[in-house]
Structures are given as C-alpha cells and as structure tokens.
Amino acid sequence: MGRGRAKAKQTKVARELKYSSHNTDFDALQRELSSGESATGRRSEERYDDPSDDGYDDYRR
C-alpha cells in the first residue's frame, strides 16, 4: 500500500505531457543535432570514452 498518491501523480504528469501543446524550438534542435554537441557543450562521444568503465569502481572491494 502507499502507492496510490505516487501513481496518481504519474498519471497526472503523463496526461499533461500527452495533451498539452509544447512550444518546441525546432531551429535550436536542428542546430544542436547538426553540431554533434550535447547540451553541456561536449561532444556526445566524449561521454563514453572508456567502454570498460561501468561506474562501479568506487564500490568494489
């Protein structure tokens, strides 16, 4: 029990996303996609520079 409020909020958010009209700046989206950079200004390939790094090195013994 206790999931009623959380589920109601998820339903509300999903309904707002589905039925509201958003003002999308397609020109800015096109510039971002064509430049190959993410929102932080780094190239998207730089985020995954080490495929063997799974992010759990600090937690292993």
Contacts in CASP RR format, 6 or more apart in sequence:
PFRMAT RR
TARGET T0000
AUTHOR 0000-0000-0000
METHOD contacts of the structure
MODEL  1
MGRGRAKAKQTKVARELKYSSHNTDFDALQRELSSGESATGRRSEERYDD
PSDDGYDDYRR
32 38 0 8 1.000
32 39 0 8 1.000
36 43 0 8 1.000
36 44 0 8 1.000
37 43 0 8 1.000
37 44 0 8 1.000
38 44 0 8 1.000
38 47 0 8 1.000
END
